[in-house]
Structure formats: structure tokens, C-alpha cells
């Protein structure tokens, strides 16, 4: 397994210019933080690859239209979504049946887990994604930018489910 990290210089410059909690100040700054800490490291990891595999599912809000195989416009790769027809129940059944490890935060009502500062536990009945970027406008589609549907580059021309 490869563990990815943001470029220290790029992260340092961002924090120096905008502060350590920049993501709380505007959607644009939150997207910058996501780009530096998540999207850019993934782009470097995917360089030279022909495809990548995700765990995205159609039962996740804003992802109902995903296909089994997609052309990813940001990374220029084929994107495979083999779990697209799984439900959250299917995922947990598989985890338990195969005794797979999972993040212990799930046991404390963290349903959608991202960066520590951008993730909170949710209450029973809340939308599973409501624990992510909860301080932003509820009418704004919030994604970190790892998955987009029609962008030339992360952060430009926001359409689809991306940043």
C-alpha cells in the first residue's frame, strides 16, 4: 500500500498565505485545501496509469448517474466503479462476512470520513454526507475534488459532482 502525502512546500505556502483553518473561510479556500492535500497527491500517484478503481456507489447522494466504466476528464484515465449497485448495507455485510478491517470512527457515527477538520459524526436520520463540510451552504454540492464528472482541471468550471 502506498501512503500519499501532500507536497510539504505547497501545503506550507497555502497555510502561510491563508492560515491553518483556511477551509472555514470560503468554499474556494476549502477547495484549495482539498486540492493541495488530496487531489494533487492523487494526480501524482495516478500518473502513468491507465485506469483507477473507486468505491463510489449510486446510492450515495449526487452519484446516482455514475456508470460502471467512465472516462475521467481530470485524470485522463478510465474510472471503474465496481460497487456502483451496492448499498451501504451491502458494504457492511461484506465487511462483516469477510472480517475486513474498517475505520473505527464508523462505530461512532462517522459515516462519511474525510480529513479530521472537515468531518463530524452525524445523528440518526441525518444524510450520510451531512458530516462533511457541514458549515457550508446546504444548497452547495460539497465534494473534495477526487471525483469529478466534467472538469478540465480540478477547481475550474465547477460542474458535475466535483470540486
N, C-alpha and C positions, 0 to 999 in steps of 0.2 A: 504494500500500500504506500502510495506517495502522500505525504503531508504537505500541503501547499501553504505558503505564507505570502503576504503582500510584500512588495518591494519596500525595504526599510526607508530608502531615500524618498520615494514617492509618498509613503504614509507620513513621514516626518514633515515633508513640505506641506502636505494637506493640513495636518494638525497645527503646524506653525502659522499658517495663513488663516485658518478658520476656527481653531480651538479643538479641544478633545471631544466636545459634545456637539460638534457641528451639525450632526444629523437632526437635532431637535429644532434647528432654526429655520429650515425650509426644506421642501421636498427636493429642490435642486441640490442642496448640500447633502441630504441623505443619499441621494443617488450618486453623488460624487464619492461619498464614503463607501457605498456598496461597490462602485466601480473599482476603486483603489484596492479594497480589501478582498473582494470576491471575483468580480468579472475579469479583471486584468490577470490575476494568477491563473484562473481557469483558461483564459486565452493562451497563455504561455504553455500550460500543460497540454492543451489540445493541438498545439502547433505540430504540423506534420501528420496528424491523424486523419483518417478518412471518415470516421463516424464516432458518435458517442451515444451512450445509453442513459436514460433517465428513469426516475421512478414516478414521473407525473401520471396523474390519473384523471379521467373525465369527471369523476365525482367531486373534484376539487373546484371551488368557485373560480370562474374565469377560464377553466381549462376544458370545458365541455366539448369544444370543437377540435381537440388535438387528434392527430392521426397516428397510426402505428409507426409509420415512417414519414419523416418530414425533412425538407431541405431547410437547414438552419441558416438564415441570411446573415447573421452576425459572425458565426464561426466558419461558415463556408463548408459545413460538413453535413452528412446525413445524421439525423437525430432519430433514435429508436426509442419508443415508449412502450415496452412490452407489458407494462402493468396498466395500460390505459383503461381497461374494463374492470379492474379490481376496485373494490370498495375499501373503506377503512377497515371494516370488519374482516374482509378477506386478508388484508395485510396482517392484522393482529392474529388471525387464525394461523396463518403461515408461520409467523414468528414463534408462536407457542408450540405448534406441531413439530417444528424443526429446532426448537430450543436455541433460537438465534439471539445474539446479543442485541440490545437496543439501548438508547439513551434513557437513563433513569429519570430524567426530567418528565418523560411521558407519564410516569406514575404520580406526578404532582400537578397534573392538568396542563402541562405544556404540550399542546397538540401540534403546533407548527413551530419548529425550533430553528432559529437563525442565530445571529450574533447576540451575545448576552444583553447588551444595552438595548436591543431592538425587539426583545422577546419577553412576553409575560405569560403567566398562567391564565387560563380562561375559566369562566364559570360554566356550570351545566347549562346547556341550551344556547350558549354563545356560538357564533360562527367559528369554525376551527381556525380561520385565518385572523380572527379579531385580536389575537395575542401578538400580532406582528404590526409594528408601526402604528400603534393604537392612537397616538397623538395627532396623526394626520387626518385630513378631511375624510370623513367616512364615504364620500362620493368618489374619492380618488382610488383608482385601481393601484394597489401597492404591491410591487414586486421588486426584488433586488436587482434584477437585470440578467441573471443567469439564463433565463428562458424568455425569449422574445419571439414574436411571430413575423414582424415586418420592419426591422430596423436595418439601416446600412451599417451603423456602428452603435455600440451602447451609448445611450444618452442623447441620441439625435432622433428627431421625428417621432416622438412617442406615440406609437400605435400598437395595437395588439396587447399582449399581457406582459410586456417588458417594462423596462425602467422608465 
